[in-house]
Amino acid sequence: MMKILRYTGFDWDKGNLDKNWLKHKVSNAECEEVFFNQPLLIIKDEKHSQKEKRCHALGKTESGRLLFMSFTIRNNTIRIISARDMSKKEQKQYEKP
């Protein structure tokens, strides 16, 4: 588990701007909300970190929707790679005390 200490905002790839909405009905605003709500669980993604360091974020939106996201940090900004609803297994991991 790791903490996000500093970032200056979000970097949305123009080519993938609507990808999460089209595939999983997750808006960009919902993705951003997760990083401002607690609890927020950040886990290093060793499997997909060969070219750049990637992480997973498990968190909730303002409306309580539980999301799983893959992201990376570029130039002190968070770049969301993918976002979807948490699986049952991920929800159990997220809700552990």
C-alpha positions as CSV (number, residue, x, y, z in Angstrom):
1,M,0.0,0.0,0.0
2,M,1.2,3.5,-0.7
3,K,0.1,7.1,-0.2
4,I,-0.2,9.8,-2.8
5,L,1.7,12.7,-1.2
6,R,1.7,15.4,-3.9
7,Y,0.0,16.0,-7.1
8,T,-1.1,19.1,-8.9
9,G,-4.2,17.8,-10.7
10,F,-5.3,15.3,-13.3
11,D,-4.0,14.7,-16.8
12,W,-6.7,13.3,-19.1
13,D,-5.4,11.7,-22.3
14,K,-7.4,13.3,-25.2
15,G,-7.5,10.0,-27.1
16,N,-9.1,8.1,-24.1
17,L,-11.1,11.0,-22.6
18,D,-14.4,9.1,-22.9
19,K,-13.1,5.5,-22.6
20,N,-14.2,4.9,-19.0
21,W,-17.7,6.3,-19.7
22,L,-18.2,4.3,-22.8
23,K,-17.0,1.0,-21.3
24,H,-18.1,1.3,-17.7
25,K,-20.3,4.4,-17.3
26,V,-17.7,6.0,-15.0
27,S,-17.4,9.8,-15.6
28,N,-14.1,11.6,-15.3
29,A,-15.5,13.7,-12.4
30,E,-16.3,10.4,-10.5
31,C,-12.7,9.3,-11.0
32,E,-11.4,12.5,-9.6
33,E,-13.7,12.4,-6.6
34,V,-12.2,9.1,-5.4
35,F,-8.9,10.8,-4.7
36,F,-10.6,13.3,-2.3
37,N,-12.7,10.8,-0.3
38,Q,-11.7,8.5,2.5
39,P,-10.9,5.7,2.8
40,L,-8.7,5.6,-0.3
41,L,-6.6,2.5,-0.8
42,I,-3.6,2.8,-3.1
43,I,-1.8,-0.4,-4.2
44,K,1.3,-0.6,-6.4
45,D,0.7,-2.5,-9.7
46,E,4.0,-4.4,-10.1
47,K,2.6,-6.5,-12.9
48,H,2.0,-3.5,-15.2
49,S,4.9,-1.3,-14.1
50,Q,7.5,-2.3,-16.6
51,K,7.4,0.9,-18.7
52,E,6.1,3.3,-16.0
53,K,5.0,2.9,-12.4
54,R,1.4,2.1,-12.1
55,C,-1.0,1.9,-9.2
56,H,-4.5,0.9,-8.4
57,A,-6.9,3.1,-6.4
58,L,-9.9,1.7,-4.6
59,G,-12.2,4.3,-3.3
60,K,-15.6,5.9,-3.4
61,T,-17.3,8.8,-5.1
62,E,-19.4,11.5,-3.5
63,S,-22.5,9.3,-4.2
64,G,-20.9,6.3,-2.5
65,R,-20.1,4.4,-5.7
66,L,-17.1,2.1,-5.2
67,L,-14.6,2.3,-8.0
68,F,-11.4,0.5,-8.9
69,M,-9.0,2.5,-11.0
70,S,-5.6,2.0,-12.6
71,F,-3.4,5.2,-12.8
72,T,0.1,6.6,-13.1
73,I,1.7,9.8,-12.0
74,R,3.2,12.0,-14.8
75,N,4.7,15.4,-14.0
76,N,3.0,15.5,-10.6
77,T,-0.4,14.9,-12.2
78,I,-2.6,11.8,-11.9
79,R,-3.4,10.1,-15.2
80,I,-6.3,7.6,-15.0
81,I,-5.7,4.6,-17.2
82,S,-9.0,2.8,-16.5
83,A,-11.9,2.9,-14.1
84,R,-14.7,0.6,-13.3
85,D,-16.9,-0.6,-10.4
86,M,-15.2,-2.7,-7.8
87,S,-15.6,-6.4,-8.0
88,K,-16.8,-8.3,-4.8
89,K,-13.3,-9.3,-4.1
90,E,-12.0,-5.8,-4.4
91,Q,-14.9,-4.5,-2.1
92,K,-13.8,-7.0,0.6
93,Q,-10.2,-5.8,0.3
94,Y,-11.3,-2.1,0.5
95,E,-13.6,-2.7,3.5
96,K,-11.0,-4.5,5.6
97,P,-10.4,-2.6,8.9
